[in-house]
Amino acid sequence: MIASERVGLIKRLLSEADGYLAKDDAIQSSEKLYKAAEECVKALSEVFNLEEAKAAEERGRWTVTLLEKAVRKLTNKLGIDVQLGWDAANHLHVWGFHEAKLDREDVEARIPIIRRLIELLEEHR
């Protein structure tokens, strides 16, 4: 999937996250926000032609290791907002989705951080 196609997916995931929050479903909203951030990292990796994007294409999938390496490189290029967005998304993935320990307010508090990551993609695509 190329970066421009990922943008549509990211927007859909954000809309779904909002819909789940409106229904007070912090679990599903957490996962949609995580997936949006993950797709954002993948898209930025493609935009900047990172070797991690090429490796993922060769393997046919992204791994956590590739994502983490890409985040580190993107943080060096674009600033700390990349790392902050990724960390917020991972927090939602683990504690909001897998462990189901977060409530609506916990999820809402992280949305602006993840949205900033998405803004970086929009600025650089």
C-alpha positions as CSV (number, residue, x, y, z in Angstrom):
1,M,0.0,0.0,0.0
2,I,1.4,3.4,-0.9
3,A,1.4,6.4,1.4
4,S,-1.5,8.1,-0.4
5,E,-3.7,5.0,0.0
6,R,-2.8,4.9,3.7
7,V,-4.1,8.4,4.3
8,G,-7.6,7.3,3.3
9,L,-7.4,4.3,5.7
10,I,-6.1,6.6,8.5
11,K,-9.0,8.9,8.1
12,R,-11.4,6.0,8.2
13,L,-9.8,4.6,11.3
14,L,-10.0,8.0,13.0
15,S,-13.7,8.3,12.1
16,E,-14.3,4.8,13.5
17,A,-12.4,5.7,16.7
18,D,-14.7,8.7,17.1
19,G,-17.7,6.6,16.6
20,Y,-16.7,4.1,19.2
21,L,-15.9,6.9,21.7
22,A,-19.4,8.3,21.1
23,K,-20.7,4.9,22.1
24,D,-18.4,5.0,25.1
25,D,-16.4,2.0,23.8
26,A,-12.9,2.9,24.9
27,I,-11.6,-0.6,23.9
28,Q,-12.4,-0.4,20.2
29,S,-11.6,3.3,20.0
30,S,-8.1,2.5,21.5
31,E,-7.4,-0.1,18.8
32,K,-8.6,2.1,15.9
33,L,-6.4,5.0,17.2
34,Y,-3.4,2.6,17.4
35,K,-4.0,1.3,13.9
36,A,-4.2,4.9,12.6
37,A,-0.8,5.7,14.2
38,E,0.6,2.4,12.9
39,E,-0.5,3.3,9.3
40,C,0.9,6.8,9.8
41,V,4.3,5.4,10.7
42,K,4.2,3.1,7.7
43,A,3.2,5.9,5.4
44,L,5.9,8.3,6.7
45,S,8.4,5.5,6.2
46,E,7.3,5.2,2.6
47,V,7.4,9.0,2.1
48,F,11.0,9.1,3.4
49,N,12.0,5.9,1.6
50,L,13.2,4.3,4.8
51,E,14.9,0.9,4.5
52,E,12.3,-0.4,7.0
53,A,9.5,0.2,4.4
54,K,11.5,-1.8,1.8
55,A,12.2,-4.6,4.3
56,A,8.5,-4.8,5.2
57,E,7.6,-5.0,1.5
58,E,10.1,-7.8,0.9
59,R,8.8,-9.7,3.9
60,G,5.2,-9.0,3.0
61,R,4.5,-7.5,6.4
62,W,5.6,-5.1,9.0
63,T,7.0,-6.3,12.3
64,V,7.2,-4.5,15.7
65,T,11.0,-4.3,15.2
66,L,10.6,-2.6,11.9
67,L,8.1,-0.2,13.2
68,E,10.2,0.7,16.2
69,K,13.3,1.3,14.0
70,A,11.2,3.4,11.6
71,V,9.9,5.5,14.5
72,R,13.4,6.2,15.7
73,K,14.5,7.3,12.3
74,L,11.4,9.4,11.7
75,T,11.8,11.0,15.1
76,N,15.4,12.0,14.1
77,K,14.0,13.6,10.9
78,L,10.7,15.1,12.1
79,G,11.1,15.6,15.8
80,I,9.8,14.2,19.1
81,D,6.1,14.3,18.0
82,V,6.7,11.1,16.1
83,Q,7.9,9.3,19.2
84,L,5.2,10.8,21.4
85,G,2.4,9.8,18.9
86,W,3.8,6.3,18.6
87,D,4.1,5.9,22.4
88,A,0.6,7.2,23.0
89,A,-0.8,4.7,20.4
90,N,1.2,1.8,21.9
91,H,-0.2,2.7,25.3
92,L,-3.7,2.6,23.9
93,H,-3.0,-0.7,22.1
94,V,-1.8,-2.4,25.3
95,W,-3.7,-0.8,28.1
96,G,-6.8,0.3,26.2
97,F,-7.3,-2.7,23.9
98,H,-5.5,-5.7,25.2
99,E,-5.9,-5.1,28.9
100,A,-9.1,-3.0,28.7
101,K,-7.9,-0.8,31.6
102,L,-8.5,2.6,30.1
103,D,-11.7,4.6,30.1
104,R,-13.1,7.2,27.7
105,E,-11.2,10.1,29.3
106,D,-7.9,8.2,29.1
107,V,-8.4,7.6,25.4
108,E,-9.5,11.2,24.7
109,A,-6.4,12.5,26.4
110,R,-4.2,10.8,23.8
111,I,-6.1,11.8,20.7
112,P,-4.4,15.1,20.2
113,I,-0.9,13.4,20.4
114,I,-1.9,10.9,17.8
115,R,-3.5,13.6,15.6
116,R,-0.2,15.5,15.7
117,L,1.5,12.4,14.2
118,I,-1.1,12.4,11.5
119,E,-0.5,16.1,10.8
120,L,3.1,15.4,10.2
121,L,2.2,12.9,7.5
122,E,-0.1,15.5,5.9
123,E,2.7,18.0,6.0
124,H,5.2,15.7,4.3
125,R,3.3,13.5,1.9
